[in-house]
Amino acid sequence: MKRRSFIKKTAVATAGIAGSSYLYGNILSHIKANATINIGVIGTGVRGSGLMSIINSIDNVNVIAACDVLPFRLEKGLAKSNSKAAGYSDYRKLLGNKDIDAVIIAVPFHLHSKIAIDALDAGKHVFCEKTLAKGYDGVKKLVSKANQSKNIFQTGHQYHSSRLYTHVVDLIKDGQVGNITAFECQWNRHGNWRRPVTETKYEKAINWRMYREFSGGLTAELASHQIDFVNWVLNETPKQVMGIGGVDYWKDGRETYDNVHLTYSYPNGVKAKFTYLTNNAKDGYQIKVIGDKGTIIIDMKNAWFYPEGQKKNRVLGDVDGVSGATVQWDKEKGYQINVEHLNPTKQALLDFREGILNNKQPKSDIITGAKTAICVQMGLDAMYNNDIVKWNSSVLGL
């Protein structure tokens, strides 16, 4: 497809989306508008509390309960709710609350599988934060339980809900970059990732991401989002992975790596590289999809198309009379793909609500989450054991 056709398609899509009410939080205004979903949040740390704040802006979804084993965290989390939420120190008692329709699980990684299984057993719909589960056994048990349940299960890979990312995936599958040869992904930060601890006894509870027993480190916390995207675009899982990493900068007793470098090979020959640094934040979060017709570059909020052999520094005017559909050439990144979209986390929560009300499993479901979780464990095994790790087909029977 020629450049002008590409821009036209993007602009028209933009115009169509911009006129849709769902962009402004009313995606479900036409279905069961009076239905109220009562949520229990398990884990009220930074992520859990952040999700509670976003829920406050979504109509007919209420946080009526929250749970955390750390009293000061629970207190702060409850303060985020705009309703009179009940507090629990034991998640099992929260699950026993019959008024709760669904739970959000935002606890340390190693607890995801156990708590999600218990939540499904209690008859709750589940939104489980990424990465889905720790280790092959945790993934296998959770998938088995979710497949037996009629309840909605959503994995918290929020970019899978992003309307920008969805549009980009459609463009890629429509051949805009041609034959994909590689992905180059990174999420670089400059910081030690530690949080302050007032008492030594809280060290592992607060800084659990630093310890292998509880955490998958940068691979589970950051890489999983971008691995999920690559799997989504290719509609495949990798056949093998190799990688290296280390504790080379923040020598403070942590066990999980402060730098990670992974390369996954897919059956169609595509190679996907993933880099995560904590001592340099240059270019931050970025995904490059590289094909023989061009490259798409994506960050958290924007995307650009950089065509092969068509690098012209100029502004294209309104496209076919669509007001505001001007496309600016960025000499560093190409033509911006202009698609209106919500904050991906809010969109993910809206999708969860829609799934519950319509009895429809979300796009970021148990299977996509499980495939990414397996990839994460493969990457960890490759780095920790200095080995080339192949896809473990027995976990999902795929």
Contacts in CASP RR format, 6 or more apart in sequence:
PFRMAT RR
TARGET T0000
AUTHOR 0000-0000-0000
METHOD contacts of the structure
MODEL  1
MKRRSFIKKTAVATAGIAGSSYLYGNILSHIKANATINIGVIGTGVRGSG
LMSIINSIDNVNVIAACDVLPFRLEKGLAKSNSKAAGYSDYRKLLGNKDI
DAVIIAVPFHLHSKIAIDALDAGKHVFCEKTLAKGYDGVKKLVSKANQSK
NIFQTGHQYHSSRLYTHVVDLIKDGQVGNITAFECQWNRHGNWRRPVTET
KYEKAINWRMYREFSGGLTAELASHQIDFVNWVLNETPKQVMGIGGVDYW
KDGRETYDNVHLTYSYPNGVKAKFTYLTNNAKDGYQIKVIGDKGTIIIDM
KNAWFYPEGQKKNRVLGDVDGVSGATVQWDKEKGYQINVEHLNPTKQALL
DFREGILNNKQPKSDIITGAKTAICVQMGLDAMYNNDIVKWNSSVLGL
1 9 0 8 1.000
1 174 0 8 1.000
1 175 0 8 1.000
1 176 0 8 1.000
3 307 0 8 1.000
3 310 0 8 1.000
3 335 0 8 1.000
4 316 0 8 1.000
4 319 0 8 1.000
6 171 0 8 1.000
6 176 0 8 1.000
6 305 0 8 1.000
6 307 0 8 1.000
6 335 0 8 1.000
7 316 0 8 1.000
7 319 0 8 1.000
7 325 0 8 1.000
7 327 0 8 1.000
7 335 0 8 1.000
8 319 0 8 1.000
8 320 0 8 1.000
9 171 0 8 1.000
10 167 0 8 1.000
10 171 0 8 1.000
10 305 0 8 1.000
10 327 0 8 1.000
10 337 0 8 1.000
10 338 0 8 1.000
10 339 0 8 1.000
11 319 0 8 1.000
11 320 0 8 1.000
11 322 0 8 1.000
11 325 0 8 1.000
11 327 0 8 1.000
11 338 0 8 1.000
12 319 0 8 1.000
12 320 0 8 1.000
12 322 0 8 1.000
12 325 0 8 1.000
13 167 0 8 1.000
13 339 0 8 1.000
14 322 0 8 1.000
14 325 0 8 1.000
14 338 0 8 1.000
14 339 0 8 1.000
14 340 0 8 1.000
15 322 0 8 1.000
15 323 0 8 1.000
15 325 0 8 1.000
17 23 0 8 1.000
17 163 0 8 1.000
17 167 0 8 1.000
17 339 0 8 1.000
17 340 0 8 1.000
17 341 0 8 1.000
18 340 0 8 1.000
21 27 0 8 1.000
21 29 0 8 1.000
22 28 0 8 1.000
22 350 0 8 1.000
23 163 0 8 1.000
23 340 0 8 1.000
23 341 0 8 1.000
23 342 0 8 1.000
25 57 0 8 1.000
25 58 0 8 1.000
25 59 0 8 1.000
25 342 0 8 1.000
25 346 0 8 1.000
25 350 0 8 1.000
26 59 0 8 1.000
27 350 0 8 1.000
27 354 0 8 1.000
28 350 0 8 1.000
28 353 0 8 1.000
28 354 0 8 1.000
28 357 0 8 1.000
29 59 0 8 1.000
31 354 0 8 1.000
31 357 0 8 1.000
31 358 0 8 1.000
32 357 0 8 1.000
33 60 0 8 1.000
34 60 0 8 1.000
35 60 0 8 1.000
35 357 0 8 1.000
36 60 0 8 1.000
36 61 0 8 1.000
36 62 0 8 1.000
37 60 0 8 1.000
37 61 0 8 1.000
37 62 0 8 1.000
37 101 0 8 1.000
37 102 0 8 1.000
37 353 0 8 1.000
37 356 0 8 1.000
37 357 0 8 1.000
38 62 0 8 1.000
38 64 0 8 1.000
38 99 0 8 1.000
38 100 0 8 1.000
38 101 0 8 1.000
38 102 0 8 1.000
39 55 0 8 1.000
39 61 0 8 1.000
39 62 0 8 1.000
39 63 0 8 1.000
39 64 0 8 1.000
39 65 0 8 1.000
39 100 0 8 1.000
39 101 0 8 1.000
39 102 0 8 1.000
39 103 0 8 1.000
39 104 0 8 1.000
40 63 0 8 1.000
40 64 0 8 1.000
40 65 0 8 1.000
40 66 0 8 1.000
40 67 0 8 1.000
40 85 0 8 1.000
40 94 0 8 1.000
40 97 0 8 1.000
40 100 0 8 1.000
40 102 0 8 1.000
40 103 0 8 1.000
40 104 0 8 1.000
41 48 0 8 1.000
41 51 0 8 1.000
41 52 0 8 1.000
41 63 0 8 1.000
41 65 0 8 1.000
41 66 0 8 1.000
41 67 0 8 1.000
41 77 0 8 1.000
41 103 0 8 1.000
41 104 0 8 1.000
41 106 0 8 1.000
42 66 0 8 1.000
42 67 0 8 1.000
42 91 0 8 1.000
42 94 0 8 1.000
42 103 0 8 1.000
42 104 0 8 1.000
42 105 0 8 1.000
42 106 0 8 1.000
42 107 0 8 1.000
42 115 0 8 1.000
42 119 0 8 1.000
43 66 0 8 1.000
43 67 0 8 1.000
43 68 0 8 1.000
43 73 0 8 1.000
43 105 0 8 1.000
43 106 0 8 1.000
43 107 0 8 1.000
44 52 0 8 1.000
44 66 0 8 1.000
44 67 0 8 1.000
44 68 0 8 1.000
44 73 0 8 1.000
44 74 0 8 1.000
44 76 0 8 1.000
44 77 0 8 1.000
44 78 0 8 1.000
44 80 0 8 1.000
44 106 0 8 1.000
45 68 0 8 1.000
45 73 0 8 1.000
45 76 0 8 1.000
45 77 0 8 1.000
45 106 0 8 1.000
47 106 0 8 1.000
47 129 0 8 1.000
48 77 0 8 1.000
48 104 0 8 1.000
48 106 0 8 1.000
48 129 0 8 1.000
49 76 0 8 1.000
49 77 0 8 1.000
49 80 0 8 1.000
50 80 0 8 1.000
51 104 0 8 1.000
51 106 0 8 1.000
51 345 0 8 1.000
51 349 0 8 1.000
52 63 0 8 1.000
52 66 0 8 1.000
52 77 0 8 1.000
52 80 0 8 1.000
52 81 0 8 1.000
53 80 0 8 1.000
54 343 0 8 1.000
54 345 0 8 1.000
54 346 0 8 1.000
54 349 0 8 1.000
55 61 0 8 1.000
55 62 0 8 1.000
55 63 0 8 1.000
55 349 0 8 1.000
56 63 0 8 1.000
56 80 0 8 1.000
56 81 0 8 1.000
56 82 0 8 1.000
57 346 0 8 1.000
58 346 0 8 1.000
58 349 0 8 1.000
58 350 0 8 1.000
58 353 0 8 1.000
60 353 0 8 1.000
61 349 0 8 1.000
61 353 0 8 1.000
62 83 0 8 1.000
63 81 0 8 1.000
63 82 0 8 1.000
63 83 0 8 1.000
63 85 0 8 1.000
64 83 0 8 1.000
64 85 0 8 1.000
64 86 0 8 1.000
64 97 0 8 1.000
64 99 0 8 1.000
64 100 0 8 1.000
65 85 0 8 1.000
65 86 0 8 1.000
65 87 0 8 1.000
65 88 0 8 1.000
65 94 0 8 1.000
65 97 0 8 1.000
65 100 0 8 1.000
66 74 0 8 1.000
66 77 0 8 1.000
66 78 0 8 1.000
66 81 0 8 1.000
66 85 0 8 1.000
66 86 0 8 1.000
66 87 0 8 1.000
66 88 0 8 1.000
66 94 0 8 1.000
67 74 0 8 1.000
67 87 0 8 1.000
67 88 0 8 1.000
67 89 0 8 1.000
67 90 0 8 1.000
67 91 0 8 1.000
67 93 0 8 1.000
67 94 0 8 1.000
68 74 0 8 1.000
68 77 0 8 1.000
68 89 0 8 1.000
69 89 0 8 1.000
69 205 0 8 1.000
70 202 0 8 1.000
70 205 0 8 1.000
70 206 0 8 1.000
71 89 0 8 1.000
74 87 0 8 1.000
74 88 0 8 1.000
74 89 0 8 1.000
78 85 0 8 1.000
78 87 0 8 1.000
86 94 0 8 1.000
86 97 0 8 1.000
87 94 0 8 1.000
88 94 0 8 1.000
91 107 0 8 1.000
91 115 0 8 1.000
91 118 0 8 1.000
92 118 0 8 1.000
94 100 0 8 1.000
94 103 0 8 1.000
95 103 0 8 1.000
95 118 0 8 1.000
95 119 0 8 1.000
95 122 0 8 1.000
95 124 0 8 1.000
96 122 0 8 1.000
100 124 0 8 1.000
101 124 0 8 1.000
101 125 0 8 1.000
101 356 0 8 1.000
102 124 0 8 1.000
102 125 0 8 1.000
102 126 0 8 1.000
102 127 0 8 1.000
102 152 0 8 1.000
102 352 0 8 1.000
102 356 0 8 1.000
103 119 0 8 1.000
103 124 0 8 1.000
103 125 0 8 1.000
103 126 0 8 1.000
103 127 0 8 1.000
104 127 0 8 1.000
104 129 0 8 1.000
105 112 0 8 1.000
105 115 0 8 1.000
105 116 0 8 1.000
105 119 0 8 1.000
105 126 0 8 1.000
105 127 0 8 1.000
105 128 0 8 1.000
105 129 0 8 1.000
106 129 0 8 1.000
107 115 0 8 1.000
107 129 0 8 1.000
108 208 0 8 1.000
108 209 0 8 1.000
108 214 0 8 1.000
108 215 0 8 1.000
109 131 0 8 1.000
109 134 0 8 1.000
109 208 0 8 1.000
109 214 0 8 1.000
109 215 0 8 1.000
109 216 0 8 1.000
109 220 0 8 1.000
109 221 0 8 1.000
110 134 0 8 1.000
110 208 0 8 1.000
110 213 0 8 1.000
110 214 0 8 1.000
110 215 0 8 1.000
112 128 0 8 1.000
112 129 0 8 1.000
112 131 0 8 1.000
112 132 0 8 1.000
112 133 0 8 1.000
112 134 0 8 1.000
112 142 0 8 1.000
113 132 0 8 1.000
113 133 0 8 1.000
113 134 0 8 1.000
113 138 0 8 1.000
113 139 0 8 1.000
113 141 0 8 1.000
113 142 0 8 1.000
116 126 0 8 1.000
116 128 0 8 1.000
116 133 0 8 1.000
116 142 0 8 1.000
116 145 0 8 1.000
116 146 0 8 1.000
116 153 0 8 1.000
117 141 0 8 1.000
117 142 0 8 1.000
117 145 0 8 1.000
119 126 0 8 1.000
120 126 0 8 1.000
120 145 0 8 1.000
120 146 0 8 1.000
120 149 0 8 1.000
120 151 0 8 1.000
120 153 0 8 1.000
121 145 0 8 1.000
123 149 0 8 1.000
123 151 0 8 1.000
124 151 0 8 1.000
125 151 0 8 1.000
125 152 0 8 1.000
125 153 0 8 1.000
125 352 0 8 1.000
125 356 0 8 1.000
126 146 0 8 1.000
126 151 0 8 1.000
126 152 0 8 1.000
126 153 0 8 1.000
126 154 0 8 1.000
127 154 0 8 1.000
127 156 0 8 1.000
127 348 0 8 1.000
127 349 0 8 1.000
127 352 0 8 1.000
128 153 0 8 1.000
128 154 0 8 1.000
128 155 0 8 1.000
128 156 0 8 1.000
129 156 0 8 1.000
130 155 0 8 1.000
130 156 0 8 1.000
130 157 0 8 1.000
130 220 0 8 1.000
130 224 0 8 1.000
130 225 0 8 1.000
130 228 0 8 1.000
130 369 0 8 1.000
130 372 0 8 1.000
131 216 0 8 1.000
131 220 0 8 1.000
131 221 0 8 1.000
131 224 0 8 1.000
131 369 0 8 1.000
131 372 0 8 1.000
131 373 0 8 1.000
131 376 0 8 1.000
132 139 0 8 1.000
132 142 0 8 1.000
132 155 0 8 1.000
132 366 0 8 1.000
132 369 0 8 1.000
132 370 0 8 1.000
132 372 0 8 1.000
132 373 0 8 1.000
133 139 0 8 1.000
133 141 0 8 1.000
133 142 0 8 1.000
133 370 0 8 1.000
133 373 0 8 1.000
134 216 0 8 1.000
134 220 0 8 1.000
134 373 0 8 1.000
134 377 0 8 1.000
135 373 0 8 1.000
135 377 0 8 1.000
136 374 0 8 1.000
136 377 0 8 1.000
136 392 0 8 1.000
136 395 0 8 1.000
139 370 0 8 1.000
139 373 0 8 1.000
139 374 0 8 1.000
139 377 0 8 1.000
139 395 0 8 1.000
139 396 0 8 1.000
140 395 0 8 1.000
140 396 0 8 1.000
142 366 0 8 1.000
142 370 0 8 1.000
143 366 0 8 1.000
143 367 0 8 1.000
143 370 0 8 1.000
143 395 0 8 1.000
143 396 0 8 1.000
146 153 0 8 1.000
146 366 0 8 1.000
147 366 0 8 1.000
152 352 0 8 1.000
152 355 0 8 1.000
152 356 0 8 1.000
152 359 0 8 1.000
152 360 0 8 1.000
152 361 0 8 1.000
152 362 0 8 1.000
153 361 0 8 1.000
153 365 0 8 1.000
153 366 0 8 1.000
154 348 0 8 1.000
154 351 0 8 1.000
154 352 0 8 1.000
154 355 0 8 1.000
154 361 0 8 1.000
154 362 0 8 1.000
154 364 0 8 1.000
154 365 0 8 1.000
155 364 0 8 1.000
155 365 0 8 1.000
155 366 0 8 1.000
155 368 0 8 1.000
155 369 0 8 1.000
155 372 0 8 1.000
156 348 0 8 1.000
156 364 0 8 1.000
157 224 0 8 1.000
157 225 0 8 1.000
157 228 0 8 1.000
157 348 0 8 1.000
157 364 0 8 1.000
157 368 0 8 1.000
157 369 0 8 1.000
157 372 0 8 1.000
158 225 0 8 1.000
158 344 0 8 1.000
158 345 0 8 1.000
158 347 0 8 1.000
158 348 0 8 1.000
158 364 0 8 1.000
159 165 0 8 1.000
159 225 0 8 1.000
159 228 0 8 1.000
159 229 0 8 1.000
159 344 0 8 1.000
160 228 0 8 1.000
160 229 0 8 1.000
160 232 0 8 1.000
160 348 0 8 1.000
160 363 0 8 1.000
160 364 0 8 1.000
160 368 0 8 1.000
161 344 0 8 1.000
161 347 0 8 1.000
161 348 0 8 1.000
161 350 0 8 1.000
161 351 0 8 1.000
161 362 0 8 1.000
161 363 0 8 1.000
161 364 0 8 1.000
162 341 0 8 1.000
162 342 0 8 1.000
162 344 0 8 1.000
162 347 0 8 1.000
163 339 0 8 1.000
163 340 0 8 1.000
163 341 0 8 1.000
163 342 0 8 1.000
163 347 0 8 1.000
164 298 0 8 1.000
164 301 0 8 1.000
164 302 0 8 1.000
164 303 0 8 1.000
164 337 0 8 1.000
164 339 0 8 1.000
164 341 0 8 1.000
165 229 0 8 1.000
165 298 0 8 1.000
165 344 0 8 1.000
167 337 0 8 1.000
167 339 0 8 1.000
168 289 0 8 1.000
168 296 0 8 1.000
168 298 0 8 1.000
168 303 0 8 1.000
168 337 0 8 1.000
169 232 0 8 1.000
169 233 0 8 1.000
171 177 0 8 1.000
171 296 0 8 1.000
171 305 0 8 1.000
171 337 0 8 1.000
172 180 0 8 1.000
172 233 0 8 1.000
172 289 0 8 1.000
172 296 0 8 1.000
173 233 0 8 1.000
175 293 0 8 1.000
176 293 0 8 1.000
176 294 0 8 1.000
176 296 0 8 1.000
176 305 0 8 1.000
177 289 0 8 1.000
177 290 0 8 1.000
177 291 0 8 1.000
177 292 0 8 1.000
177 293 0 8 1.000
177 294 0 8 1.000
177 295 0 8 1.000
177 296 0 8 1.000
177 305 0 8 1.000
178 291 0 8 1.000
178 292 0 8 1.000
178 293 0 8 1.000
178 294 0 8 1.000
179 291 0 8 1.000
179 292 0 8 1.000
179 293 0 8 1.000
180 233 0 8 1.000
180 234 0 8 1.000
180 270 0 8 1.000
180 289 0 8 1.000
180 290 0 8 1.000
180 291 0 8 1.000
181 270 0 8 1.000
181 271 0 8 1.000
181 290 0 8 1.000
181 291 0 8 1.000
181 292 0 8 1.000
182 270 0 8 1.000
182 271 0 8 1.000
182 272 0 8 1.000
182 273 0 8 1.000
182 288 0 8 1.000
182 290 0 8 1.000
182 291 0 8 1.000
183 230 0 8 1.000
183 233 0 8 1.000
183 270 0 8 1.000
183 271 0 8 1.000
183 272 0 8 1.000
183 273 0 8 1.000
183 287 0 8 1.000
183 288 0 8 1.000
183 289 0 8 1.000
183 290 0 8 1.000
184 273 0 8 1.000
184 286 0 8 1.000
184 287 0 8 1.000
184 288 0 8 1.000
184 290 0 8 1.000
185 223 0 8 1.000
185 226 0 8 1.000
185 229 0 8 1.000
185 230 0 8 1.000
185 272 0 8 1.000
185 273 0 8 1.000
185 274 0 8 1.000
185 275 0 8 1.000
185 286 0 8 1.000
185 287 0 8 1.000
185 288 0 8 1.000
186 274 0 8 1.000
186 275 0 8 1.000
186 276 0 8 1.000
186 277 0 8 1.000
186 283 0 8 1.000
186 284 0 8 1.000
186 285 0 8 1.000
186 286 0 8 1.000
187 218 0 8 1.000
187 222 0 8 1.000
187 223 0 8 1.000
187 225 0 8 1.000
187 226 0 8 1.000
187 276 0 8 1.000
187 284 0 8 1.000
187 285 0 8 1.000
187 286 0 8 1.000
188 275 0 8 1.000
188 276 0 8 1.000
188 277 0 8 1.000
188 278 0 8 1.000
188 280 0 8 1.000
188 281 0 8 1.000
188 282 0 8 1.000
188 283 0 8 1.000
188 284 0 8 1.000
188 285 0 8 1.000
189 277 0 8 1.000
189 278 0 8 1.000
189 281 0 8 1.000
189 284 0 8 1.000
190 278 0 8 1.000
190 279 0 8 1.000
190 280 0 8 1.000
190 281 0 8 1.000
191 250 0 8 1.000
191 278 0 8 1.000
191 279 0 8 1.000
192 250 0 8 1.000
192 252 0 8 1.000
192 258 0 8 1.000
192 278 0 8 1.000
193 209 0 8 1.000
193 210 0 8 1.000
193 250 0 8 1.000
193 258 0 8 1.000
193 278 0 8 1.000
194 207 0 8 1.000
194 210 0 8 1.000
194 250 0 8 1.000
194 252 0 8 1.000
195 206 0 8 1.000
195 207 0 8 1.000
196 206 0 8 1.000
197 203 0 8 1.000
197 206 0 8 1.000
197 207 0 8 1.000
204 211 0 8 1.000
204 214 0 8 1.000
208 214 0 8 1.000
208 215 0 8 1.000
209 215 0 8 1.000
209 216 0 8 1.000
209 217 0 8 1.000
209 221 0 8 1.000
209 256 0 8 1.000
210 217 0 8 1.000
210 253 0 8 1.000
210 254 0 8 1.000
210 255 0 8 1.000
210 256 0 8 1.000
211 254 0 8 1.000
211 255 0 8 1.000
211 256 0 8 1.000
212 255 0 8 1.000
212 256 0 8 1.000
212 384 0 8 1.000
215 221 0 8 1.000
215 256 0 8 1.000
216 256 0 8 1.000
216 376 0 8 1.000
216 380 0 8 1.000
217 256 0 8 1.000
217 257 0 8 1.000
217 260 0 8 1.000
218 256 0 8 1.000
218 257 0 8 1.000
218 258 0 8 1.000
218 259 0 8 1.000
218 260 0 8 1.000
218 276 0 8 1.000
218 278 0 8 1.000
219 260 0 8 1.000
219 262 0 8 1.000
219 276 0 8 1.000
219 376 0 8 1.000
219 379 0 8 1.000
219 380 0 8 1.000
219 383 0 8 1.000
220 376 0 8 1.000
220 380 0 8 1.000
222 276 0 8 1.000
223 260 0 8 1.000
223 262 0 8 1.000
223 274 0 8 1.000
223 276 0 8 1.000
223 376 0 8 1.000
224 372 0 8 1.000
224 373 0 8 1.000
224 375 0 8 1.000
224 376 0 8 1.000
226 274 0 8 1.000
226 287 0 8 1.000
227 264 0 8 1.000
227 272 0 8 1.000
227 274 0 8 1.000
227 372 0 8 1.000
227 375 0 8 1.000
227 376 0 8 1.000
228 364 0 8 1.000
228 368 0 8 1.000
228 369 0 8 1.000
228 372 0 8 1.000
229 287 0 8 1.000
230 264 0 8 1.000
230 266 0 8 1.000
230 272 0 8 1.000
231 237 0 8 1.000
231 238 0 8 1.000
231 368 0 8 1.000
231 371 0 8 1.000
231 372 0 8 1.000
231 375 0 8 1.000
232 368 0 8 1.000
233 289 0 8 1.000
234 266 0 8 1.000
234 268 0 8 1.000
234 270 0 8 1.000
236 266 0 8 1.000
236 267 0 8 1.000
236 268 0 8 1.000
237 266 0 8 1.000
237 371 0 8 1.000
237 374 0 8 1.000
237 375 0 8 1.000
237 391 0 8 1.000
237 398 0 8 1.000
238 264 0 8 1.000
238 265 0 8 1.000
238 266 0 8 1.000
238 272 0 8 1.000
238 375 0 8 1.000
238 378 0 8 1.000
238 391 0 8 1.000
239 265 0 8 1.000
239 266 0 8 1.000
239 267 0 8 1.000
239 390 0 8 1.000
239 391 0 8 1.000
240 264 0 8 1.000
240 265 0 8 1.000
240 378 0 8 1.000
240 388 0 8 1.000
240 389 0 8 1.000
240 390 0 8 1.000
240 391 0 8 1.000
241 262 0 8 1.000
241 263 0 8 1.000
241 264 0 8 1.000
241 265 0 8 1.000
241 375 0 8 1.000
241 378 0 8 1.000
241 379 0 8 1.000
241 382 0 8 1.000
241 388 0 8 1.000
241 389 0 8 1.000
242 262 0 8 1.000
242 263 0 8 1.000
242 382 0 8 1.000
242 387 0 8 1.000
242 388 0 8 1.000
242 389 0 8 1.000
243 260 0 8 1.000
243 261 0 8 1.000
243 262 0 8 1.000
243 263 0 8 1.000
243 379 0 8 1.000
243 382 0 8 1.000
243 383 0 8 1.000
244 261 0 8 1.000
244 383 0 8 1.000
244 386 0 8 1.000
245 257 0 8 1.000
245 259 0 8 1.000
245 260 0 8 1.000
245 261 0 8 1.000
245 383 0 8 1.000
246 257 0 8 1.000
246 258 0 8 1.000
246 259 0 8 1.000
246 260 0 8 1.000
246 383 0 8 1.000
247 253 0 8 1.000
247 254 0 8 1.000
247 255 0 8 1.000
247 256 0 8 1.000
247 257 0 8 1.000
247 258 0 8 1.000
248 258 0 8 1.000
248 259 0 8 1.000
249 258 0 8 1.000
249 259 0 8 1.000
249 278 0 8 1.000
249 279 0 8 1.000
250 258 0 8 1.000
250 278 0 8 1.000
250 279 0 8 1.000
257 383 0 8 1.000
258 277 0 8 1.000
258 278 0 8 1.000
258 279 0 8 1.000
259 276 0 8 1.000
259 277 0 8 1.000
259 278 0 8 1.000
259 279 0 8 1.000
260 274 0 8 1.000
260 275 0 8 1.000
260 276 0 8 1.000
260 383 0 8 1.000
261 273 0 8 1.000
261 274 0 8 1.000
261 275 0 8 1.000
262 273 0 8 1.000
262 274 0 8 1.000
262 275 0 8 1.000
262 379 0 8 1.000
262 382 0 8 1.000
262 383 0 8 1.000
263 271 0 8 1.000
263 272 0 8 1.000
263 273 0 8 1.000
263 274 0 8 1.000
264 271 0 8 1.000
264 272 0 8 1.000
264 274 0 8 1.000
264 375 0 8 1.000
264 378 0 8 1.000
265 271 0 8 1.000
266 272 0 8 1.000
284 299 0 8 1.000
285 299 0 8 1.000
285 300 0 8 1.000
286 297 0 8 1.000
286 298 0 8 1.000
286 299 0 8 1.000
287 297 0 8 1.000
287 298 0 8 1.000
287 299 0 8 1.000
288 295 0 8 1.000
288 296 0 8 1.000
288 297 0 8 1.000
289 295 0 8 1.000
289 296 0 8 1.000
289 297 0 8 1.000
289 298 0 8 1.000
291 308 0 8 1.000
292 308 0 8 1.000
293 307 0 8 1.000
293 308 0 8 1.000
294 305 0 8 1.000
294 306 0 8 1.000
294 307 0 8 1.000
294 308 0 8 1.000
295 305 0 8 1.000
295 306 0 8 1.000
295 308 0 8 1.000
296 303 0 8 1.000
296 304 0 8 1.000
296 305 0 8 1.000
296 306 0 8 1.000
296 337 0 8 1.000
297 303 0 8 1.000
297 304 0 8 1.000
297 306 0 8 1.000
297 333 0 8 1.000
297 334 0 8 1.000
298 304 0 8 1.000
300 344 0 8 1.000
302 336 0 8 1.000
302 337 0 8 1.000
303 336 0 8 1.000
303 337 0 8 1.000
303 339 0 8 1.000
304 330 0 8 1.000
304 333 0 8 1.000
304 334 0 8 1.000
304 335 0 8 1.000
304 336 0 8 1.000
304 337 0 8 1.000
305 334 0 8 1.000
305 335 0 8 1.000
305 337 0 8 1.000
306 333 0 8 1.000
306 334 0 8 1.000
306 335 0 8 1.000
307 334 0 8 1.000
307 335 0 8 1.000
311 331 0 8 1.000
311 334 0 8 1.000
312 329 0 8 1.000
313 329 0 8 1.000
313 331 0 8 1.000
314 329 0 8 1.000
315 326 0 8 1.000
315 327 0 8 1.000
315 328 0 8 1.000
315 329 0 8 1.000
316 326 0 8 1.000
316 327 0 8 1.000
316 329 0 8 1.000
317 325 0 8 1.000
317 326 0 8 1.000
317 327 0 8 1.000
318 324 0 8 1.000
318 325 0 8 1.000
318 326 0 8 1.000
319 325 0 8 1.000
319 326 0 8 1.000
319 327 0 8 1.000
325 338 0 8 1.000
327 335 0 8 1.000
327 336 0 8 1.000
327 338 0 8 1.000
328 335 0 8 1.000
328 336 0 8 1.000
329 335 0 8 1.000
330 336 0 8 1.000
341 347 0 8 1.000
342 350 0 8 1.000
348 364 0 8 1.000
351 362 0 8 1.000
351 363 0 8 1.000
351 364 0 8 1.000
352 362 0 8 1.000
354 360 0 8 1.000
354 362 0 8 1.000
355 361 0 8 1.000
355 362 0 8 1.000
367 396 0 8 1.000
370 395 0 8 1.000
370 396 0 8 1.000
371 396 0 8 1.000
374 391 0 8 1.000
374 392 0 8 1.000
374 395 0 8 1.000
374 396 0 8 1.000
377 392 0 8 1.000
378 389 0 8 1.000
378 390 0 8 1.000
378 391 0 8 1.000
378 392 0 8 1.000
379 389 0 8 1.000
381 387 0 8 1.000
381 389 0 8 1.000
382 388 0 8 1.000
382 389 0 8 1.000
END
